[in-house]
């Protein structure tokens, strides 16, 4: 039985109703080693254990899921959204009831900012 851990990055792209995603195997989980697709607004890392036994390949579920990294974008509080985008009534209502912070992505989408998420520059440096 051979077992190994493989690393992956999952990129998030703007979609019509929900984010589109794409997964790529990578040699390590270093942000500096990634080349961001120009149409991705965020990504996260994860691992999988791969085991081959009697010529049968088995993959684990996702392991070691990283926080979400936003590529560019601006973190905004409810007060900042109310001031900068007062016409966004549904967003404001959602923020008042469910989540206090969003990220306005480099494609002008407003995405919930979850605790632990990070915003990085287009070159991979953190803000």
C-alpha positions in Angstrom: 0.0 0.0 0.0 1.4 3.4 -1.1 0.1 6.5 0.6 1.0 10.2 0.0 -0.4 13.6 0.6 -1.1 15.9 -2.4 -1.6 19.6 -2.2 -4.3 21.5 -4.2 -5.5 25.0 -4.8 -9.1 25.8 -5.5 -9.7 29.1 -7.4 -13.0 31.0 -7.2 -14.3 32.8 -10.3 -17.3 35.1 -10.8 -20.4 33.1 -11.8 -23.9 34.1 -12.7 -25.6 33.0 -9.5 -22.8 31.4 -7.6 -19.0 31.2 -7.8 -17.4 29.0 -10.3 -14.4 27.0 -9.1 -11.4 25.2 -10.5 -9.0 22.9 -8.7 -5.3 22.4 -9.6 -2.7 20.1 -8.0 0.3 22.1 -6.7 3.7 21.1 -5.4 3.4 23.1 -2.1 1.0 25.5 -0.3 3.2 28.6 -0.7 1.2 31.7 -1.8 4.3 33.1 -3.4 4.6 30.1 -5.7 1.1 30.6 -7.2 0.4 32.3 -10.5 -3.1 33.7 -10.1 -5.5 33.3 -13.0 -6.5 36.8 -14.1 -10.2 36.1 -13.7 -10.0 34.5 -10.2 -11.0 36.6 -7.2 -10.0 34.2 -4.4 -8.6 30.8 -3.6 -7.9 28.3 -0.8 -5.6 25.4 -0.3 -6.5 21.9 0.7 -4.8 18.5 0.9 -5.9 14.9 0.1 -4.4 11.6 1.2 -4.0 9.4 -1.8 -3.7 5.6 -1.2 -3.1 3.0 -3.8 -3.8 -0.6 -2.8 -4.2 -3.6 -5.1 -4.2 -1.1 -8.1 -7.2 0.7 -6.6 -6.7 4.5 -6.0 -8.5 6.0 -3.0 -8.7 9.7 -2.2 -9.7 11.2 1.1 -12.0 14.1 1.5 -10.4 17.5 1.6 -8.0 17.9 4.5 -6.3 20.9 6.1 -8.6 23.4 4.4 -7.0 26.9 4.5 -8.8 30.2 5.0 -10.0 31.9 1.9 -7.5 34.3 0.3 -9.0 37.2 -1.6 -6.9 38.5 -4.5 -7.1 42.2 -4.2 -10.4 43.7 -3.1 -11.5 45.8 -0.2 -12.7 44.8 3.2 -15.8 46.8 4.2 -17.8 47.0 7.3 -21.6 47.6 7.4 -21.0 51.3 8.2 -18.6 51.6 5.2 -21.1 49.9 2.9 -24.0 52.1 4.0 -21.8 55.2 3.3 -20.3 54.0 0.0 -23.2 52.1 -1.5 -26.4 53.3 0.1 -28.4 52.0 -2.9 -27.5 48.4 -2.0 -30.5 47.8 0.2 -30.5 44.0 0.0 -26.7 43.8 0.8 -27.2 46.2 3.7 -30.1 44.2 5.0 -28.2 40.9 4.7 -25.2 42.4 6.5 -27.4 43.7 9.4 -28.9 40.3 9.9 -26.2 37.9 9.1 -22.6 39.1 8.6 -20.9 42.4 9.6 -18.1 42.5 7.0 -17.8 41.9 3.3 -15.1 42.0 0.7 -15.7 44.0 -2.5 -13.7 41.9 -4.9 -11.6 43.2 -7.8 -14.6 42.4 -10.0 -16.9 44.6 -7.8 -18.7 41.6 -6.3 -19.6 41.7 -2.6 -18.7 38.5 -0.8 -19.1 37.6 2.8 -15.8 38.0 4.7 -15.4 35.1 7.1 -13.2 35.2 10.1 -9.7 34.0 9.2 -10.0 35.1 5.6 -7.1 37.2 4.2 -6.8 39.8 1.5 -3.6 39.7 -0.5 -2.2 41.9 -3.2 -2.2 40.7 -6.8 1.5 39.9 -6.4 0.7 37.6 -3.4 1.8 40.0 -0.6 -0.6 40.3 2.3 -2.3 43.6 3.3 
